[in-house]
Amino acid sequence: MAGFKTHLTGGMLTGAGASTIGLLSFNLNITQVFSVFVMGSLGGILPDLDSDSGKPLTLLFGTISVLIPALLLNRVIDTTSISPEFLVSYFVCCYFAINSLICELIKKVTIHRGIMHSIPFAVLSGELSYLLFISSSHSLATVIGLTVFAGCCVHMILDELNSFSLKFGFVPTLKKSSGTALKLKSANQSANIFIYFLIIGSTTAIVLFKV
């Protein structure tokens, strides 16, 4: 499989390409362009959420545990008053809940190259990213959703490209990992049902409720 640096580079290139398109075609401002780049880079390593250890997991959960509470802050503000003590409690609790509890749960219920290395997971990641940014604008949310989806797909394509070796220096030979990244389902039926259930929910939120 491709290494962490390769996936991060692939994600950064995806983010850079998407941010350029957003700047030229959607008139995104500099802050929005940078957000597209960051989310594309994150998408490039997102399927490695199912890694039990190492740089991908540490970087991913460290980033997500700050990013998600920040993106949800506007909606939280609508339901409560903001004060310094609230912000301290909110961000610290969210950080430890995501970086510790949720991280440990994911490590226990997933296996590497499982459902998180699949097209459905890429779709879900793109849709959830859209929903997180829809409060800004439809254009930005669309660009970011597609960018995260593309970043996940680039990750899986790189894994598949690294799933064969050259025998005698020129004869392609498939490794056991071939076909385990770019797929529509995993061997775990419960995980498959859960991911497709989440996709139905996120798609409903996007299409029917027009959020």
C-alpha contacts under 8 A as a table, 3 or more apart, distances in Angstrom:
res1	aa1	res2	aa2	distance
1	M	158	L	7.53
1	M	159	D	4.67
1	M	160	E	7.17
1	M	161	L	7.97
1	M	162	N	5.05
1	M	163	S	5.97
1	M	177	S	7.54
2	A	6	T	6.13
2	A	7	H	6.74
2	A	158	L	6.04
2	A	159	D	5.15
2	A	162	N	5.85
3	G	6	T	5.29
3	G	7	H	6.35
4	F	7	H	5.20
4	F	8	L	6.08
4	F	45	I	7.54
4	F	55	K	7.38
4	F	56	P	6.58
5	K	8	L	5.06
5	K	9	T	5.99
6	T	9	T	5.11
6	T	10	G	6.11
7	H	10	G	4.98
7	H	11	G	6.11
7	H	44	G	5.61
7	H	45	I	5.79
7	H	154	V	7.95
7	H	155	H	5.68
7	H	158	L	7.38
8	L	11	G	5.05
8	L	12	M	6.09
8	L	41	S	6.26
8	L	42	L	7.77
8	L	44	G	5.75
8	L	45	I	6.00
9	T	12	M	5.03
9	T	13	L	6.12
9	T	41	S	7.67
9	T	44	G	7.83
10	G	13	L	5.19
10	G	14	T	6.15
10	G	41	S	7.56
10	G	44	G	6.07
10	G	151	G	7.34
10	G	154	V	6.55
10	G	155	H	6.97
11	G	14	T	4.99
11	G	15	G	6.05
11	G	40	G	5.45
11	G	41	S	3.97
11	G	42	L	6.58
11	G	43	G	6.12
11	G	44	G	3.68
11	G	45	I	6.85
11	G	151	G	5.19
11	G	152	C	7.93
11	G	154	V	7.22
11	G	155	H	7.39
12	M	15	G	4.95
12	M	16	A	5.96
12	M	37	F	6.73
12	M	38	V	7.62
12	M	40	G	6.24
12	M	41	S	4.34
12	M	44	G	7.24
13	L	16	A	4.97
13	L	17	G	6.09
13	L	41	S	7.58
14	T	17	G	5.22
14	T	18	A	6.10
14	T	37	F	7.74
14	T	40	G	5.76
14	T	41	S	7.01
14	T	44	G	7.74
14	T	147	T	7.02
14	T	150	A	7.07
14	T	151	G	5.93
14	T	154	V	7.88
15	G	18	A	5.13
15	G	19	S	5.91
15	G	36	V	6.04
15	G	37	F	3.97
15	G	38	V	6.64
15	G	39	M	6.83
15	G	40	G	3.92
15	G	41	S	5.61
15	G	147	T	6.56
15	G	151	G	7.50
16	A	19	S	5.18
16	A	20	T	6.19
16	A	36	V	7.96
16	A	37	F	5.42
16	A	40	G	7.67
17	G	20	T	5.22
17	G	21	I	6.38
18	A	21	I	5.06
18	A	22	G	6.08
18	A	36	V	6.89
18	A	37	F	7.18
18	A	40	G	7.66
18	A	143	V	7.30
18	A	147	T	6.20
19	S	22	G	4.87
19	S	23	L	6.06
19	S	33	V	5.00
19	S	34	F	7.11
19	S	36	V	5.43
19	S	37	F	5.70
20	T	23	L	5.09
20	T	24	L	6.21
20	T	33	V	7.49
21	I	24	L	5.23
21	I	25	S	5.60
21	I	26	F	7.36
22	G	25	S	5.40
22	G	26	F	4.88
22	G	27	N	6.42
22	G	28	L	5.74
22	G	33	V	6.72
22	G	140	L	7.94
22	G	143	V	6.74
23	L	26	F	5.88
23	L	27	N	5.00
23	L	28	L	4.89
23	L	29	N	6.92
23	L	30	I	7.96
23	L	33	V	6.44
24	L	27	N	5.90
24	L	28	L	7.80
26	F	139	S	6.82
28	L	32	Q	5.74
28	L	33	V	6.06
28	L	140	L	7.31
29	N	32	Q	5.30
29	N	33	V	6.10
30	I	33	V	4.98
30	I	34	F	6.17
31	T	34	F	5.21
31	T	35	S	6.30
32	Q	35	S	4.96
32	Q	36	V	6.30
32	Q	140	L	7.13
33	V	36	V	5.16
33	V	37	F	6.38
34	F	37	F	5.02
34	F	38	V	6.21
35	S	38	V	5.09
35	S	39	M	6.11
35	S	144	I	7.99
36	V	39	M	5.21
36	V	40	G	6.01
36	V	143	V	7.26
36	V	144	I	5.48
36	V	147	T	7.14
37	F	40	G	5.14
37	F	41	S	6.18
38	V	41	S	5.13
38	V	42	L	6.19
39	M	42	L	4.91
39	M	43	G	6.03
39	M	144	I	6.70
39	M	147	T	7.18
39	M	148	V	6.08
40	G	43	G	4.97
40	G	44	G	6.36
40	G	144	I	7.42
40	G	147	T	5.30
40	G	148	V	5.12
40	G	150	A	7.68
40	G	151	G	5.52
41	S	44	G	5.19
41	S	45	I	7.14
41	S	151	G	6.95
42	L	45	I	5.60
42	L	46	L	5.94
42	L	60	L	7.41
42	L	148	V	7.35
42	L	151	G	7.56
43	G	46	L	4.88
43	G	47	P	7.67
43	G	147	T	7.49
43	G	148	V	4.57
43	G	149	F	6.86
43	G	150	A	7.46
43	G	151	G	4.42
43	G	152	C	5.05
44	G	47	P	7.63
44	G	148	V	7.55
44	G	151	G	4.29
44	G	152	C	5.22
44	G	153	C	7.86
44	G	154	V	6.59
44	G	155	H	5.34
45	I	48	D	5.70
45	I	49	L	7.83
45	I	56	P	6.64
45	I	60	L	7.53
45	I	151	G	7.72
45	I	152	C	7.05
45	I	155	H	6.63
46	L	49	L	5.77
46	L	60	L	7.00
46	L	152	C	6.39
47	P	50	D	6.75
47	P	116	M	5.14
47	P	117	H	5.41
47	P	121	F	7.81
47	P	122	A	7.92
47	P	152	C	6.34
47	P	155	H	7.28
47	P	156	M	7.86
48	D	51	S	5.26
48	D	56	P	6.19
48	D	57	L	6.78
48	D	112	H	7.48
48	D	116	M	7.39
48	D	117	H	7.69
49	L	56	P	7.26
49	L	57	L	5.80
49	L	60	L	7.06
49	L	106	I	7.75
49	L	116	M	7.25
50	D	57	L	7.85
50	D	106	I	6.92
50	D	107	K	6.43
50	D	110	T	5.70
50	D	111	I	5.85
50	D	112	H	5.06
50	D	113	R	7.29
50	D	114	G	7.46
50	D	116	M	6.52
51	S	54	G	7.38
51	S	56	P	7.36
51	S	57	L	6.21
51	S	107	K	7.23
51	S	111	I	7.30
51	S	112	H	5.49
52	D	57	L	7.16
52	D	107	K	5.53
52	D	112	H	7.66
53	S	56	P	7.62
53	S	57	L	5.91
53	S	58	T	7.41
54	G	57	L	5.85
54	G	58	T	6.44
55	K	58	T	5.15
55	K	59	L	5.87
56	P	59	L	5.28
56	P	60	L	5.81
57	L	60	L	5.12
57	L	61	F	6.04
58	T	61	F	5.63
58	T	62	G	5.89
59	L	62	G	5.14
59	L	63	T	6.03
60	L	63	T	5.26
60	L	64	I	5.97
61	F	64	I	4.94
61	F	65	S	5.69
61	F	98	I	7.15
61	F	99	N	5.39
61	F	103	C	6.99
62	G	65	S	5.47
62	G	66	V	6.81
62	G	99	N	6.38
63	T	66	V	5.50
63	T	67	L	5.91
64	I	67	L	4.85
64	I	68	I	5.70
64	I	98	I	7.65
64	I	99	N	7.96
65	S	68	I	6.15
65	S	69	P	6.92
65	S	94	C	6.59
65	S	95	Y	4.72
65	S	96	F	7.57
65	S	98	I	5.31
65	S	99	N	5.70
66	V	69	P	5.88
66	V	70	A	6.37
66	V	91	F	7.43
66	V	94	C	7.83
66	V	95	Y	6.22
67	L	70	A	5.23
67	L	71	L	6.19
68	I	71	L	5.09
68	I	72	L	6.18
69	P	72	L	5.13
69	P	73	L	6.01
69	P	90	Y	7.96
69	P	91	F	6.62
69	P	94	C	6.46
69	P	95	Y	7.98
70	A	73	L	5.17
71	L	74	N	7.13
71	L	132	L	6.31
71	L	133	F	7.38
72	L	75	R	5.51
72	L	76	V	6.39
72	L	132	L	7.23
73	L	76	V	4.97
73	L	77	I	6.08
74	N	77	I	5.09
74	N	78	D	6.63
75	R	78	D	5.28
75	R	79	T	7.15
76	V	79	T	5.47
76	V	80	T	6.48
77	I	80	T	5.37
77	I	81	S	6.38
77	I	82	I	6.53
78	D	81	S	7.96
82	I	86	F	6.17
82	I	87	L	7.01
83	S	86	F	5.12
83	S	87	L	6.33
84	P	87	L	5.19
84	P	88	V	6.27
85	E	88	V	5.15
85	E	89	S	6.18
86	F	89	S	5.15
86	F	90	Y	5.86
87	L	90	Y	5.00
87	L	91	F	6.02
88	V	91	F	5.61
88	V	92	V	5.99
89	S	92	V	5.39
89	S	93	C	5.86
90	Y	93	C	5.45
90	Y	94	C	6.06
91	F	94	C	5.13
91	F	95	Y	5.92
92	V	95	Y	5.11
92	V	96	F	6.31
93	C	96	F	5.41
93	C	97	A	5.97
94	C	97	A	5.07
94	C	98	I	6.00
95	Y	98	I	5.46
95	Y	99	N	5.73
95	Y	100	S	7.96
96	F	99	N	5.12
96	F	100	S	5.35
96	F	101	L	7.15
97	A	100	S	5.57
97	A	101	L	5.11
97	A	102	I	6.38
98	I	101	L	5.87
98	I	102	I	4.93
98	I	103	C	6.29
99	N	102	I	6.44
99	N	103	C	5.51
100	S	103	C	5.25
100	S	104	E	5.99
101	L	104	E	5.34
101	L	105	L	6.23
102	I	105	L	4.99
102	I	106	I	6.15
103	C	106	I	5.27
103	C	107	K	6.27
104	E	107	K	5.09
104	E	108	K	6.31
105	L	108	K	5.17
105	L	109	V	6.33
106	I	109	V	5.30
106	I	110	T	5.81
107	K	110	T	5.69
107	K	111	I	7.54
110	T	114	G	6.76
110	T	115	I	7.89
111	I	114	G	5.36
112	H	116	M	7.95
112	H	117	H	7.92
113	R	116	M	6.73
113	R	117	H	5.17
113	R	180	T	6.00
113	R	181	A	5.99
114	G	117	H	5.65
114	G	118	S	7.54
114	G	180	T	7.53
114	G	181	A	7.86
114	G	186	S	5.54
114	G	187	A	7.45
114	G	188	N	7.82
115	I	118	S	5.52
115	I	120	P	7.94
115	I	121	F	6.77
115	I	185	K	6.23
115	I	186	S	5.04
115	I	188	N	7.78
115	I	191	A	6.55
115	I	192	N	6.75
115	I	195	I	7.87
116	M	121	F	5.41
116	M	122	A	7.84
117	H	121	F	6.93
117	H	156	M	6.49
117	H	180	T	7.33
117	H	181	A	4.81
117	H	182	L	6.60
117	H	183	K	7.36
118	S	121	F	5.42
118	S	122	A	6.55
118	S	156	M	7.51
118	S	181	A	5.87
118	S	182	L	5.32
118	S	183	K	4.80
118	S	184	L	5.65
118	S	185	K	6.51
118	S	186	S	7.69
119	I	122	A	4.98
119	I	123	V	6.23
119	I	153	C	7.12
119	I	182	L	6.34
119	I	183	K	5.91
119	I	184	L	5.54
120	P	123	V	5.01
120	P	124	L	6.16
120	P	184	L	6.14
120	P	185	K	7.51
120	P	195	I	7.03
120	P	196	Y	7.06
120	P	199	I	7.68
121	F	124	L	5.00
121	F	125	S	6.03
121	F	195	I	6.85
122	A	125	S	5.10
122	A	126	G	6.20
122	A	148	V	7.58
122	A	149	F	5.00
122	A	150	A	7.75
122	A	152	C	5.40
122	A	153	C	6.57
123	V	126	G	5.17
123	V	127	E	6.21
123	V	149	F	5.90
123	V	199	I	7.45
124	L	127	E	5.12
124	L	128	L	6.07
124	L	195	I	7.62
124	L	198	L	7.20
124	L	199	I	5.45
124	L	202	S	7.40
125	S	128	L	5.27
125	S	129	S	6.09
125	S	145	G	7.61
125	S	148	V	6.64
125	S	149	F	6.34
126	G	129	S	5.13
126	G	130	Y	6.23
126	G	144	I	7.51
126	G	145	G	4.17
126	G	146	L	5.88
126	G	147	T	7.36
126	G	148	V	5.20
126	G	149	F	4.61
127	E	130	Y	5.01
127	E	131	L	6.34
127	E	145	G	5.83
127	E	199	I	7.84
127	E	202	S	6.31
127	E	203	T	7.10
127	E	206	I	7.90
128	L	131	L	5.04
128	L	132	L	6.22
128	L	145	G	7.45
128	L	202	S	6.70
129	S	132	L	5.09
129	S	133	F	6.43
129	S	141	A	7.22
129	S	144	I	6.59
129	S	145	G	5.11
129	S	148	V	7.15
130	Y	133	F	5.39
130	Y	134	I	5.93
130	Y	141	A	4.55
130	Y	142	T	5.95
130	Y	144	I	6.38
130	Y	145	G	4.56
131	L	134	I	5.24
131	L	135	S	7.94
131	L	141	A	7.09
131	L	206	I	7.32
131	L	211	V	7.47
132	L	135	S	7.33
132	L	141	A	7.64
133	F	136	S	5.67
133	F	137	S	7.11
133	F	140	L	7.01
133	F	141	A	4.85
133	F	144	I	7.77
134	I	137	S	5.34
134	I	138	H	5.61
134	I	140	L	7.44
134	I	141	A	5.04
134	I	211	V	6.94
135	S	138	H	7.92
136	S	140	L	7.02
136	S	141	A	7.35
137	S	140	L	5.39
137	S	141	A	6.12
138	H	141	A	5.11
138	H	142	T	5.99
139	S	142	T	5.19
139	S	143	V	6.23
140	L	143	V	5.19
140	L	144	I	6.09
141	A	144	I	5.19
141	A	145	G	5.91
142	T	145	G	5.12
142	T	146	L	6.14
143	V	146	L	5.33
143	V	147	T	6.00
144	I	147	T	4.89
144	I	148	V	6.08
145	G	148	V	5.38
145	G	149	F	6.27
146	L	149	F	5.04
146	L	150	A	6.04
147	T	150	A	5.00
147	T	151	G	6.02
148	V	151	G	4.96
148	V	152	C	6.25
149	F	152	C	5.28
149	F	153	C	6.31
150	A	153	C	5.01
150	A	154	V	6.08
151	G	154	V	5.10
151	G	155	H	6.29
152	C	155	H	5.08
152	C	156	M	6.45
153	C	156	M	5.13
153	C	157	I	6.08
153	C	182	L	7.67
154	V	157	I	5.03
154	V	158	L	6.08
155	H	158	L	5.28
155	H	159	D	6.38
156	M	159	D	4.99
156	M	160	E	6.26
156	M	181	A	5.18
156	M	182	L	5.47
157	I	160	E	5.05
157	I	161	L	6.13
157	I	181	A	7.51
157	I	182	L	6.65
158	L	161	L	5.03
158	L	162	N	6.28
159	D	162	N	5.16
159	D	163	S	6.31
159	D	181	A	6.43
160	E	163	S	4.97
160	E	164	F	7.81
160	E	177	S	7.90
160	E	178	S	6.07
160	E	179	G	6.66
160	E	180	T	7.78
160	E	181	A	6.37
160	E	182	L	7.06
161	L	164	F	6.86
162	N	165	S	7.54
163	S	174	L	6.16
163	S	175	K	5.28
163	S	176	K	7.49
163	S	177	S	5.66
163	S	178	S	4.89
164	F	172	P	6.37
164	F	173	T	5.28
164	F	174	L	4.19
164	F	175	K	5.09
164	F	178	S	7.02
165	S	171	V	7.99
165	S	172	P	5.66
165	S	173	T	5.16
165	S	174	L	6.43
165	S	175	K	7.04
166	L	169	G	5.13
166	L	170	F	5.24
166	L	171	V	5.03
166	L	172	P	4.55
166	L	173	T	5.82
167	K	170	F	5.97
167	K	171	V	4.79
167	K	172	P	6.13
167	K	173	T	6.22
168	F	171	V	6.21
174	L	177	S	7.98
174	L	178	S	6.19
175	K	178	S	5.57
177	S	180	T	5.59
177	S	181	A	7.92
178	S	181	A	7.56
179	G	182	L	6.20
179	G	183	K	6.87
180	T	183	K	6.62
183	K	186	S	7.52
185	K	192	N	5.93
186	S	189	Q	7.03
186	S	191	A	7.44
186	S	192	N	6.42
188	N	191	A	5.40
188	N	192	N	6.39
189	Q	192	N	4.94
189	Q	193	I	6.18
190	S	193	I	5.21
190	S	194	F	6.13
191	A	194	F	5.07
191	A	195	I	6.14
192	N	195	I	5.33
192	N	196	Y	6.19
193	I	196	Y	5.29
193	I	197	F	5.94
194	F	197	F	5.05
194	F	198	L	6.27
195	I	198	L	5.13
195	I	199	I	6.26
196	Y	199	I	4.92
196	Y	200	I	6.23
197	F	200	I	5.18
197	F	201	G	6.37
198	L	201	G	5.01
198	L	202	S	6.15
199	I	202	S	5.17
199	I	203	T	5.89
200	I	203	T	5.17
200	I	204	T	6.02
201	G	204	T	5.12
201	G	205	A	6.31
202	S	205	A	5.06
202	S	206	I	6.29
203	T	206	I	5.08
203	T	207	V	5.97
203	T	208	L	7.98
204	T	207	V	5.31
204	T	208	L	5.29
204	T	209	F	6.85
205	A	208	L	5.95
205	A	209	F	5.20
205	A	210	K	6.68
205	A	211	V	6.49
206	I	209	F	6.11
206	I	210	K	5.24
206	I	211	V	5.71
207	V	210	K	5.27
207	V	211	V	7.83
